[in-house]
Amino acid sequence: MIKAYFSLFFFWLIIGFAPIFGGLSVNVIDGVLLVFLSSIIGFLYFVPYLIKNKSFCLLFKKNNFIPFLVIANFGSALPFCCLLYALKFTTPANTAILNQFELLYSFIFSVIFLKEKVTFKQVFASLLIILGGVVLMAGSVKNINLKGDLIVILSVWMFQASHIAAKKLSANIPCQVLAAAKNLYALPLMAVLILIYSNTIFIKPGITFYGVLFYMGIIRYGLSYLLWFWTIQKLSLSKVTAIALSYPALTLILSCLFGYDKLTLYNVIGLALSMIGAVLLSKMITKEVKYEQQRILPD
């Protein structure tokens, strides 16, 4: 349980950088091609584990086929292409902030499909995170672009569909296999999208390109997938989703450092609200971890 808690923290750090690298990628590689290449690299990241543990058979087991398709295409291929496309019309900070709409989908999906209980404290803490995002957005009204922002809002539900499928499978399948499947099963759809949009595909090799590809392939599609599946295997999906979605606080700071945004009073207030909400949820999870440890310890 403690390992899952730290996994969540490192996952939060990684996704905080995601919109920044997404913004850097816009001028050096087409979004569809980036997701395709990153999925290949992400899959190769887990090949040594699959070989060592003779787990390739799990990737092609009949009963896992449909869930793997859902995990891969709703958790990677489709939403990431949408988000990378949205970055052509909106800023990395806006993209990160609007990702918080996933909280609403998380509550609905977790209650309906996982039968998780959502407490008043959990809702209050999550609303603080959302309110922080609203305040951050209010301070960046001039950066709002309806087209790009709506693309983000209407696509993030896919992540929750993927998480639900993974949560249901995670009890019987190692996290490394889930992460490998998420990359592998995304490739056919990505190949089709590349063929459809072949006339817009471009790539500009250079330091920025290789830096983006390393981050997306190894860190984002490799390590962060493993951390996330390990986390949701051990902890409440709705709670960890809420904490993970406080990452715009980190993204905004990074976005200011890279010159995409400027730190304002709105930003400071928004950051404070989001982090307070994240801390409250973190304490709730800490209590769950301590309770679980006491429950399994022998008398």
C-alpha positions in Angstrom: 0.0 0.0 0.0 2.8 2.4 0.9 4.5 1.6 -2.4 1.3 2.4 -4.2 1.2 5.8 -2.4 4.7 6.7 -3.6 3.9 5.4 -7.1 1.0 7.9 -7.2 3.4 10.7 -6.2 5.9 9.9 -9.0 3.1 9.5 -11.5 1.9 12.9 -10.5 5.4 14.3 -11.2 5.6 12.7 -14.6 2.2 13.9 -15.9 2.9 17.4 -14.6 5.5 17.6 -17.4 3.3 16.0 -20.0 1.6 19.2 -21.4 5.0 20.9 -21.5 6.5 18.2 -23.7 3.2 18.1 -25.7 3.6 21.8 -26.4 7.2 21.3 -27.4 6.2 18.4 -29.8 3.7 20.5 -31.8 6.5 22.1 -34.0 8.7 19.0 -34.4 6.4 16.0 -35.0 2.8 15.3 -35.9 0.7 14.3 -32.9 -0.6 11.0 -34.4 2.9 9.9 -35.4 4.2 10.8 -31.9 1.6 8.7 -30.2 2.4 5.8 -32.6 6.2 5.9 -32.0 5.7 6.4 -28.3 3.5 3.3 -28.1 6.1 1.3 -29.9 8.9 2.5 -27.5 6.6 2.0 -24.5 5.9 -1.6 -25.5 9.6 -2.3 -26.0 10.2 -0.9 -22.5 8.3 -3.9 -21.1 9.6 -6.6 -23.4 12.4 -7.7 -21.1 9.9 -8.3 -18.3 7.6 -10.2 -20.7 10.5 -12.4 -21.8 11.9 -13.0 -18.3 8.4 -13.9 -16.9 7.1 -15.7 -20.0 4.1 -13.4 -20.0 3.6 -12.9 -23.7 0.7 -15.4 -23.7 -1.3 -13.1 -21.4 -1.2 -10.4 -24.1 -3.1 -12.6 -26.5 -5.4 -14.5 -24.2 -8.9 -14.5 -25.7 -10.7 -13.2 -22.5 -8.3 -10.2 -22.4 -8.8 -9.1 -26.0 -11.7 -6.7 -25.6 -10.5 -5.2 -22.2 -7.1 -4.6 -23.7 -8.6 -2.8 -26.7 -10.5 -0.6 -24.3 -7.5 0.1 -22.1 -5.3 0.9 -25.1 -7.5 2.9 -27.4 -9.5 4.8 -24.7 -6.5 5.2 -22.4 -3.9 6.1 -25.0 -4.5 6.3 -28.8 -7.7 8.3 -29.0 -7.5 10.8 -26.1 -3.8 11.5 -26.5 -4.3 12.3 -30.2 -7.2 14.6 -29.2 -5.1 16.4 -26.6 -2.1 16.8 -28.8 -4.4 18.2 -31.5 -6.0 20.5 -28.9 -2.5 22.0 -28.1 -2.6 23.6 -31.6 -5.4 25.9 -30.3 -4.8 26.3 -26.6 -1.9 26.4 -24.1 -0.3 23.6 -22.1 -1.6 25.1 -18.8 -5.1 25.3 -20.1 -4.9 21.7 -21.3 -3.7 20.5 -17.9 -6.4 22.5 -16.1 -9.2 21.3 -18.3 -8.1 17.7 -17.7 -9.7 18.1 -14.3 -13.0 17.5 -15.8 -12.0 13.9 -15.7 -12.8 14.1 -12.0 -16.5 14.3 -12.8 -16.3 11.3 -15.1 -14.3 9.5 -12.4 -17.0 9.9 -9.8 -19.7 8.7 -12.1 -17.8 5.7 -13.5 -16.4 4.6 -10.1 -19.8 4.6 -8.5 -21.6 2.8 -11.4 -18.9 0.3 -12.5 -16.7 -0.2 -9.4 -19.3 0.4 -6.7 -16.9 2.7 -4.8 -18.4 4.9 -2.1 -17.8 8.6 -2.6 -17.8 10.4 0.8 -18.6 14.1 1.5 -15.0 14.8 2.4 -13.8 13.3 -0.9 -16.3 15.4 -2.9 -15.3 18.5 -1.0 -11.6 17.9 -1.6 -12.2 17.2 -5.2 -14.3 20.3 -5.6 -11.3 22.3 -4.2 -9.1 20.9 -6.9 -11.7 21.8 -9.6 -12.3 25.3 -8.1 -8.5 25.8 -8.2 -8.6 25.0 -11.9 -11.5 27.4 -12.5 -9.6 30.2 -10.7 -6.5 29.4 -12.8 -8.6 29.6 -15.9 -10.2 32.8 -14.8 -6.7 34.4 -14.7 -6.0 33.2 -18.2 -9.2 34.2 -20.0 -7.2 35.7 -22.9 -5.6 32.3 -23.5 -9.0 30.5 -23.7 -9.7 29.1 -27.2 -13.1 27.5 -27.4 -12.2 24.9 -30.0 -9.1 23.6 -28.2 -10.6 23.7 -24.8 -13.8 21.9 -25.8 -11.7 19.1 -27.5 -10.0 18.6 -24.1 -13.3 18.5 -22.1 -15.0 16.1 -24.5 -12.1 13.7 -24.7 -10.9 13.1 -21.1 -13.8 10.7 -20.3 -12.0 8.1 -22.3 -9.2 7.9 -19.7 -11.8 6.8 -17.1 -13.2 4.1 -19.4 -9.7 2.8 -19.7 -9.0 3.0 -16.0 -12.2 1.0 -15.2 -11.2 -1.8 -17.5 -7.7 -1.9 -16.1 -9.0 -1.8 -12.5 -11.2 -4.9 -13.2 -8.3 -6.8 -14.8 -5.5 -5.7 -12.4 -6.2 -8.3 -9.7 -5.2 -11.1 -12.0 -2.8 -9.6 -14.4 0.6 -8.0 -13.6 0.9 -4.3 -14.0 3.7 -4.7 -16.5 1.5 -6.8 -18.7 -1.3 -4.3 -18.5 1.1 -1.5 -19.5 2.6 -3.5 -22.4 -0.9 -4.3 -23.6 -1.9 -0.6 -23.4 0.9 0.2 -25.8 0.6 -2.8 -28.1 -3.2 -2.7 -28.7 -3.0 1.0 -29.5 -0.8 0.4 -32.5 -3.4 -0.9 -35.1 -5.7 2.1 -34.6 -2.7 4.5 -34.7 -1.5 2.9 -37.9 -4.9 3.5 -39.5 -4.9 7.1 -38.3 -1.4 7.6 -39.8 -2.7 6.3 -43.2 -5.7 8.5 -43.0 -3.8 11.7 -42.2 -0.6 10.8 -44.1 -0.7 14.1 -46.0 -0.3 16.0 -42.7 2.4 13.8 -41.1 5.7 15.6 -40.5 8.8 15.1 -38.4 11.7 17.5 -37.7 14.7 15.6 -36.2 16.7 17.5 -33.7 17.4 17.9 -29.9 13.8 18.9 -29.1 12.4 16.0 -31.2 14.6 13.3 -29.5 14.0 14.8 -26.0 10.2 14.7 -26.6 10.4 11.1 -28.0 12.5 9.9 -25.0 10.0 11.5 -22.5 6.9 10.2 -24.3 8.2 6.7 -25.1 10.2 5.8 -22.0 8.9 8.0 -19.2 5.2 8.7 -20.2 4.3 5.5 -22.0 6.6 3.3 -20.1 7.3 4.2 -16.5 4.2 6.2 -15.8 1.9 3.5 -17.1 3.5 1.0 -14.7 3.2 3.4 -11.8 -0.5 4.1 -12.6 -1.5 0.5 -12.9 0.3 -0.3 -9.7 -1.5 2.5 -7.9 -5.0 1.8 -9.0 -4.5 -1.9 -8.2 -4.0 -1.0 -4.6 -6.0 2.2 -4.0 -9.4 3.7 -4.7 -9.7 4.8 -8.3 -11.8 7.9 -7.7 -9.4 9.2 -4.9 -6.2 8.6 -6.8 -7.7 10.2 -9.9 -8.5 13.3 -8.0 -5.0 13.6 -6.5 -3.4 12.9 -9.9 -5.5 15.6 -11.5 -4.0 18.2 -9.2 -1.0 18.1 -11.5 -1.9 21.4 -13.2 -0.3 23.1 -10.2 3.0 21.6 -11.3 2.3 22.2 -15.0 1.5 25.9 -14.4 4.8 26.4 -12.6 6.7 24.7 -15.4 4.7 26.5 -18.0 5.7 29.8 -16.4 9.3 28.8 -16.4 9.2 27.9 -20.1 7.5 31.1 -21.0 4.1 29.8 -22.0 2.2 31.5 -19.1 2.8 34.2 -16.4 2.4 33.7 -12.7 -0.4 36.0 -11.4 -2.5 36.4 -8.3 -5.2 34.2 -9.9 -2.5 31.5 -10.4 -1.3 31.6 -6.8 -4.9 31.3 -5.5 -5.7 28.5 -7.9 -2.5 26.6 -7.1 -3.3 26.9 -3.4 -6.8 25.6 -3.7 -5.8 22.7 -5.9 -2.9 21.7 -3.6 -5.2 21.9 -0.5 -7.6 19.6 -2.1 -4.8 17.2 -3.1 -3.4 17.2 0.4 -6.9 16.4 1.9 -7.3 13.5 -0.4 -3.7 12.4 0.3 -4.5 12.3 4.0 -7.6 10.2 3.3 -5.5 7.7 1.3 -2.8 7.7 4.1 -5.5 6.7 6.6 -6.7 3.9 4.3 -3.1 2.7 4.0 -2.6 2.6 7.8 -6.0 0.9 8.3 -5.1 -1.8 5.7 -1.7 -2.4 7.3 -3.3 -2.8 10.8 -5.9 -5.2 9.3 -3.4 -7.5 7.8 -0.9 -7.5 10.7 -1.1 -10.7 12.9 -2.3 -10.3 16.4 
